[in-house]
Amino acid sequence: QVQLAESGGGLVQAGGSLRLSCAASGFIFRINAMVWYRQSPGKRRELVSAISNGGASTKYADSVKGRFIIDRDNSKNMVYLQMNNLEPDDSGVYYCATDRSWAAVISAEPDNWGQGTQVTVSS
């Protein structure tokens, strides 16, 4: 079955950095777009970043542009989110997810979700 395992979350001071990882298995990783979402109490789920199947196309929420970088290693079935200059508003549970196409990243719910990793940014 499809499995997505996030790691790398933790507690960091504002201005610090974290690198999130997502290990994928149970599907053809290299033909799927990969997405990072985050969820905070009292807020709707937010698409943080996405990357196309081969890594040529990326998307970022306006709030993280210039601070976060998404990449993937298809030889290892891994996707990463490098988060720099973190702010308290970045706090939340970060989820790794799959989409069957680049267009589906925006137009549809993700096909699969991981369990999430907690990111807490203190001020």
KEDOMAR-390726 format. One record per residue (C-alpha): x, y, z; residue number from 1; chain; residue in one letter. Coordinates in nm, 3 decimals, always signed. Layout:
% residues N
<node c1="X" c2="Y" c3="Z" k="NUM" c="A" r="A"/>
...
This chain:
% residues 123
<node c1="+0.000" c2="+0.000" c3="+0.000" k="1" c="A" r="Q"/>
<node c1="+0.099" c2="+0.362" c3="-0.038" k="2" c="A" r="V"/>
<node c1="+0.305" c2="+0.490" c3="+0.251" k="3" c="A" r="Q"/>
<node c1="+0.437" c2="+0.839" c3="+0.313" k="4" c="A" r="L"/>
<node c1="+0.654" c2="+0.898" c3="+0.618" k="5" c="A" r="A"/>
<node c1="+0.742" c2="+1.255" c3="+0.713" k="6" c="A" r="E"/>
<node c1="+1.031" c2="+1.343" c3="+0.939" k="7" c="A" r="S"/>
<node c1="+1.243" c2="+1.639" c3="+1.035" k="8" c="A" r="G"/>
<node c1="+0.998" c2="+1.850" c3="+1.229" k="9" c="A" r="G"/>
<node c1="+1.076" c2="+1.999" c3="+1.565" k="10" c="A" r="G"/>
<node c1="+1.105" c2="+2.313" c3="+1.771" k="11" c="A" r="L"/>
<node c1="+1.307" c2="+2.600" c3="+1.633" k="12" c="A" r="V"/>
<node c1="+1.345" c2="+2.969" c3="+1.709" k="13" c="A" r="Q"/>
<node c1="+1.228" c2="+3.231" c3="+1.465" k="14" c="A" r="A"/>
<node c1="+1.491" c2="+3.281" c3="+1.199" k="15" c="A" r="G"/>
<node c1="+1.608" c2="+2.923" c3="+1.217" k="16" c="A" r="G"/>
<node c1="+1.585" c2="+2.642" c3="+0.966" k="17" c="A" r="S"/>
<node c1="+1.444" c2="+2.292" c3="+0.939" k="18" c="A" r="L"/>
<node c1="+1.463" c2="+2.032" c3="+0.664" k="19" c="A" r="R"/>
<node c1="+1.161" c2="+1.806" c3="+0.628" k="20" c="A" r="L"/>
<node c1="+1.185" c2="+1.472" c3="+0.454" k="21" c="A" r="S"/>
<node c1="+0.919" c2="+1.242" c3="+0.315" k="22" c="A" r="C"/>
<node c1="+0.998" c2="+0.880" c3="+0.238" k="23" c="A" r="A"/>
<node c1="+0.758" c2="+0.726" c3="-0.013" k="24" c="A" r="A"/>
<node c1="+0.678" c2="+0.367" c3="-0.099" k="25" c="A" r="S"/>
<node c1="+0.403" c2="+0.156" c3="-0.254" k="26" c="A" r="G"/>
<node c1="+0.354" c2="+0.355" c3="-0.575" k="27" c="A" r="F"/>
<node c1="+0.545" c2="+0.477" c3="-0.878" k="28" c="A" r="I"/>
<node c1="+0.702" c2="+0.778" c3="-0.716" k="29" c="A" r="F"/>
<node c1="+0.868" c2="+0.924" c3="-1.025" k="30" c="A" r="R"/>
<node c1="+0.541" c2="+0.983" c3="-1.214" k="31" c="A" r="I"/>
<node c1="+0.359" c2="+1.160" c3="-0.930" k="32" c="A" r="N"/>
<node c1="+0.367" c2="+1.521" c3="-0.829" k="33" c="A" r="A"/>
<node c1="+0.448" c2="+1.566" c3="-0.461" k="34" c="A" r="M"/>
<node c1="+0.304" c2="+1.827" c3="-0.231" k="35" c="A" r="V"/>
<node c1="+0.366" c2="+1.967" c3="+0.116" k="36" c="A" r="W"/>
<node c1="+0.064" c2="+2.092" c3="+0.310" k="37" c="A" r="Y"/>
<node c1="+0.041" c2="+2.235" c3="+0.657" k="38" c="A" r="R"/>
<node c1="-0.240" c2="+2.252" c3="+0.909" k="39" c="A" r="Q"/>
<node c1="-0.263" c2="+2.475" c3="+1.214" k="40" c="A" r="S"/>
<node c1="-0.541" c2="+2.491" c3="+1.475" k="41" c="A" r="P"/>
<node c1="-0.816" c2="+2.726" c3="+1.366" k="42" c="A" r="G"/>
<node c1="-0.686" c2="+2.751" c3="+1.011" k="43" c="A" r="K"/>
<node c1="-0.768" c2="+2.574" c3="+0.690" k="44" c="A" r="R"/>
<node c1="-0.520" c2="+2.341" c3="+0.533" k="45" c="A" r="R"/>
<node c1="-0.268" c2="+2.531" c3="+0.324" k="46" c="A" r="E"/>
<node c1="-0.067" c2="+2.416" c3="+0.027" k="47" c="A" r="L"/>
<node c1="+0.290" c2="+2.511" c3="+0.113" k="48" c="A" r="V"/>
<node c1="+0.480" c2="+2.380" c3="-0.187" k="49" c="A" r="S"/>
<node c1="+0.459" c2="+2.131" c3="-0.472" k="50" c="A" r="A"/>
<node c1="+0.697" c2="+1.975" c3="-0.719" k="51" c="A" r="I"/>
<node c1="+0.624" c2="+1.803" c3="-1.049" k="52" c="A" r="S"/>
<node c1="+0.713" c2="+1.443" c3="-1.120" k="53" c="A" r="N"/>
<node c1="+1.055" c2="+1.514" c3="-1.266" k="54" c="A" r="G"/>
<node c1="+1.123" c2="+1.818" c3="-1.052" k="55" c="A" r="G"/>
<node c1="+1.117" c2="+2.070" c3="-1.337" k="56" c="A" r="A"/>
<node c1="+0.819" c2="+2.266" c3="-1.201" k="57" c="A" r="S"/>
<node c1="+0.765" c2="+2.395" c3="-0.850" k="58" c="A" r="T"/>
<node c1="+0.500" c2="+2.595" c3="-0.670" k="59" c="A" r="K"/>
<node c1="+0.513" c2="+2.788" c3="-0.344" k="60" c="A" r="Y"/>
<node c1="+0.263" c2="+2.964" c3="-0.128" k="61" c="A" r="A"/>
<node c1="+0.321" c2="+3.338" c3="-0.135" k="62" c="A" r="D"/>
<node c1="+0.395" c2="+3.334" c3="+0.236" k="63" c="A" r="S"/>
<node c1="+0.698" c2="+3.106" c3="+0.194" k="64" c="A" r="V"/>
<node c1="+0.846" c2="+3.222" c3="-0.136" k="65" c="A" r="K"/>
<node c1="+1.213" c2="+3.299" c3="-0.100" k="66" c="A" r="G"/>
<node c1="+1.234" c2="+3.108" c3="+0.228" k="67" c="A" r="R"/>
<node c1="+1.136" c2="+2.748" c3="+0.146" k="68" c="A" r="F"/>
<node c1="+1.278" c2="+2.517" c3="-0.119" k="69" c="A" r="I"/>
<node c1="+1.120" c2="+2.192" c3="-0.234" k="70" c="A" r="I"/>
<node c1="+1.315" c2="+1.921" c3="-0.410" k="71" c="A" r="D"/>
<node c1="+1.299" c2="+1.549" c3="-0.474" k="72" c="A" r="R"/>
<node c1="+1.527" c2="+1.255" c3="-0.537" k="73" c="A" r="D"/>
<node c1="+1.348" c2="+1.005" c3="-0.755" k="74" c="A" r="N"/>
<node c1="+1.627" c2="+0.750" c3="-0.719" k="75" c="A" r="S"/>
<node c1="+1.551" c2="+0.736" c3="-0.345" k="76" c="A" r="K"/>
<node c1="+1.175" c2="+0.800" c3="-0.349" k="77" c="A" r="N"/>
<node c1="+1.228" c2="+1.105" c3="-0.132" k="78" c="A" r="M"/>
<node c1="+1.089" c2="+1.457" c3="-0.132" k="79" c="A" r="V"/>
<node c1="+1.224" c2="+1.737" c3="+0.085" k="80" c="A" r="Y"/>
<node c1="+1.123" c2="+2.077" c3="+0.210" k="81" c="A" r="L"/>
<node c1="+1.404" c2="+2.304" c3="+0.320" k="82" c="A" r="Q"/>
<node c1="+1.257" c2="+2.574" c3="+0.542" k="83" c="A" r="M"/>
<node c1="+1.470" c2="+2.879" c3="+0.611" k="84" c="A" r="N"/>
<node c1="+1.414" c2="+3.198" c3="+0.807" k="85" c="A" r="N"/>
<node c1="+1.123" c2="+3.038" c3="+0.987" k="86" c="A" r="L"/>
<node c1="+0.848" c2="+3.250" c3="+1.139" k="87" c="A" r="E"/>
<node c1="+0.598" c2="+3.169" c3="+1.415" k="88" c="A" r="P"/>
<node c1="+0.319" c2="+3.163" c3="+1.155" k="89" c="A" r="D"/>
<node c1="+0.496" c2="+2.870" c3="+0.991" k="90" c="A" r="D"/>
<node c1="+0.405" c2="+2.652" c3="+1.289" k="91" c="A" r="S"/>
<node c1="+0.178" c2="+2.358" c3="+1.222" k="92" c="A" r="G"/>
<node c1="+0.166" c2="+1.997" c3="+1.119" k="93" c="A" r="V"/>
<node c1="+0.331" c2="+1.945" c3="+0.782" k="94" c="A" r="Y"/>
<node c1="+0.200" c2="+1.670" c3="+0.559" k="95" c="A" r="Y"/>
<node c1="+0.349" c2="+1.506" c3="+0.255" k="96" c="A" r="C"/>
<node c1="+0.099" c2="+1.414" c3="-0.017" k="97" c="A" r="A"/>
<node c1="+0.081" c2="+1.276" c3="-0.370" k="98" c="A" r="T"/>
<node c1="-0.106" c2="+1.392" c3="-0.678" k="99" c="A" r="D"/>
<node c1="-0.147" c2="+1.199" c3="-1.000" k="100" c="A" r="R"/>
<node c1="-0.078" c2="+1.503" c3="-1.219" k="101" c="A" r="S"/>
<node c1="+0.056" c2="+1.854" c3="-1.197" k="102" c="A" r="W"/>
<node c1="-0.289" c2="+1.996" c3="-1.271" k="103" c="A" r="A"/>
<node c1="-0.437" c2="+1.791" c3="-0.987" k="104" c="A" r="A"/>
<node c1="-0.217" c2="+1.969" c3="-0.735" k="105" c="A" r="V"/>
<node c1="-0.454" c2="+2.266" c3="-0.751" k="106" c="A" r="I"/>
<node c1="-0.778" c2="+2.118" c3="-0.879" k="107" c="A" r="S"/>
<node c1="-0.819" c2="+1.807" c3="-0.664" k="108" c="A" r="A"/>
<node c1="-0.765" c2="+1.667" c3="-0.320" k="109" c="A" r="E"/>
<node c1="-0.440" c2="+1.476" c3="-0.282" k="110" c="A" r="P"/>
<node c1="-0.448" c2="+1.106" c3="-0.356" k="111" c="A" r="D"/>
<node c1="-0.250" c2="+1.004" c3="-0.049" k="112" c="A" r="N"/>
<node c1="-0.138" c2="+1.161" c3="+0.279" k="113" c="A" r="W"/>
<node c1="+0.129" c2="+1.096" c3="+0.530" k="114" c="A" r="G"/>
<node c1="+0.079" c2="+1.120" c3="+0.905" k="115" c="A" r="Q"/>
<node c1="+0.250" c2="+1.456" c3="+0.938" k="116" c="A" r="G"/>
<node c1="+0.537" c2="+1.605" c3="+1.131" k="117" c="A" r="T"/>
<node c1="+0.503" c2="+1.888" c3="+1.381" k="118" c="A" r="Q"/>
<node c1="+0.686" c2="+2.214" c3="+1.326" k="119" c="A" r="V"/>
<node c1="+0.686" c2="+2.470" c3="+1.605" k="120" c="A" r="T"/>
<node c1="+0.854" c2="+2.807" c3="+1.562" k="121" c="A" r="V"/>
<node c1="+0.898" c2="+3.012" c3="+1.876" k="122" c="A" r="S"/>
<node c1="+0.934" c2="+3.387" c3="+1.894" k="123" c="A" r="S"/>
